[in-house]
Amino acid sequence: MRFSSTPDISIILPTFNRAAHLEKAIESVICQTFKNWELIVVDDGSSDNSFEIVAPLLERYSTIRYMKHKNRKVALSRNAGIQASFGRYITFLDSDDHYLENHLASRITLMEAMPDVDLLSGGFLCDEPTMVKDCRNLDKMIDIRECTLCGTIFGKRELFFAIEGFRDLDYAEDTDLWERASHRFSVKKIEDPKSYVYQRASDSITLNY
């Protein structure tokens, strides 16, 4: 195998026709100060040149893997990445977002300082205001800071398998996972450090749902 079977952190990056954003997202992982990671790019049936963007990086970095399947949407794409992962911790990155360079280091430091905590979320930057539909009342708009943002979810491997990953929902599958996890595990929302950068592409689910 060209990749390490024992990374500390597995990063799952689902993508669908996001070639214009992919390189920035992946480079933000490569530039992390914390280096013992694997990145699993899950191509959800893209018809653009996504693979051409990723291919040179696969040649350069043994810690990056690429998998492609027929379009199953984002929740099941994340599950495919979880199932293919090896890390002690699992986290996510959406293809139109990126990490600041200390993101992974800050999250693993927090987790290891709080061994009783199984799952973190929060700590992100975004435009102000960023309004999204409330998953409990789709007629209502709320600030995204009130939501669980999937890219900031960072947790112990066993949790994701115990709750069987994400459910196949069209919207707010990250909030659903967080709530299910909170019934069985210790979860903690954080405000800082704000090291995840949330940016909405024109086809973002939160913009178009």
N, C-alpha and C positions, 0 to 999 in steps of 0.2 A: 504494500500500500504506500502511496506517495504522501498520504496525510497522516497526522498523528492520531492514534486511537484514544489518546487520553488528554484532550484539551480541557482546560478549566471551564471555558465558556463556549457554548455553541450559539451562533447567531443565525437566525432564520430570516432570510430576506425573500419574501414572495414578490413576484413581478409579473405584470401583464402589459405588454406593449409600452414599456417605459424606457426604451433605449436612450432617450434624451436625458434621463435622470440617473441611470444606473451607475455610470462611472463615478459620479460625485459620491453617491451612497457608498459604493464599495471602497473608494479611496479613503473615506472617513473611517472605515474599519482598519484598513492597512496602516493608517497613521496613528492608531491608538498607542498610548504609552504602555498599556498592558498588552503583552504579545502572545500569551498562551491561549489562543482562540482558534476556532474553526468557523468559517462562513459557508453556509449552505444557501446558494441561490436557487430558489424554486420557481422555474418558469412555468407559468400557468397557461401554456399554449399560445405564447406570443406569435404574432405573424409579422412583426417588424424585425429589425436587425439586432435584437437583444443579444443573441449568442455571439455575434461579431464583436460586440462591446466587451463581453465577458471573456471570450476565448484567449486573448493575449494575457489576461490576468491569471487565468488557469495555468498557463505555461510558466508564469513567473512565480506563482505562490502555491506551494503544495497544501496550504491551509484553506484554500478556497475550492469548493466543489459546486457543481452545477447539475441540476436535474430538471427534466422537463416532462410534463404530462399534458393530457388533454384538459381543456379548460374546466376547472372544478371550483373556481372562485377562491377568495383569499383564505377563508377559514380552513378549508380542507388542504390548501397548499401549505399553510403553516403546519398542519398536522403531519403532512408528508415529510416536512423538514424535521419536525420533532422526532419522528420515527427513525429518520436516518442519522440522527445526531449521536455524538459520543460524550458531550460535555457534562461536567458535574453540575453546571448551571446552564440554563437555557434562557435566551432573550431574543429580541426581534428588532428588525429595522425595516420600515416601509421604504419602497424604492424611490419615493419622492422626498424622503427625509435624509438627514445625516447626523452623525455623532460629532460632538466636540472631542478633542483628542484625549481628554481624561475620563470619558464616559465609562468605559468598561472598568478602569481602575477604581473609579469612585464607587461603582455598584458592588464589585466583589469585596472591596474594603468594608462597605456597610454590612453586607451579608455576613462576613466573617467576624465582624464586631458584634453581631446580634445573632448568635447561633440558633436561637429559638424562633427566629423569623424565617418563614419559608418562601415568601413572595413579596416583592416590592413593586411599586409603580409610582410614576410622577417624576418631577424634576425635568421640565422641558421648557423650551423657548418657542414662542409663536407670535404671529402678528396680533396686534390688539385693535379691536376685538376680533376674536375668531368664534363665530357663532355656528352651532350645529343643532340639528333636531334632537330633542329630548327623546330617548328611546322609550320612555314610559308614557309620553304624550307627544306624538309626532306633529301636533299642531303648535307646539311650543318650541321656541328657540332658546338655547342656553349657551353660556360660554364654555368652550371646550375644556377650560381649566376645571370645570366641575365633573368632567368625565374621566374614565379610565382610558388612557391612551396606550394602545397595544405596544407600540415601539418601546415604551418605557417599562413594560413588564419584564421582570428579571427574577428568576426563581430557581429553586432546587429541582433537579431533574425528575426526581420521583413524584413530585407534585403533579406535573403535567401528565404523567402516565396514569397516576391514580385517578385523576378526574377525566381521563380519556380525551385530553386536548380540548380544542375548540368545537363547539357545536356549529352545524352548517346553517348559519343564520345570514340573512341578507344585510343586517345592520346591527351594530353594537355587540358583535360576538366577543369583543374584548371585555366589555362590561359584564356580559354573561359569564365568561370564564372567571373573572375576578370574584363575582358573587358566589359562584359555586365553590371556588377555592376557599373563600372566607368561612364557609360552613364546616370545613374539615381541617383547615390549616391556619397557621398564624400568618396574617398578611399585614402589610404596613404601607401606607401612602406617605410619600415624602414631597417636600417642596424644593429642596436643594440637595446637592448641586444641580443646577439647571444645565445639563450637558447633552440633552437630546434636542435637536432642532426640527420642529414640525413645520412642514411646508406643504401646501395643498396644490397638487397638479390639477389641471383643468378637468380631469376625469375622476377626481377623488370621490370616493363613496360619500364622505361627509359633506361634500359640496353638492352632490347631485341626487342623493337619495330622496 
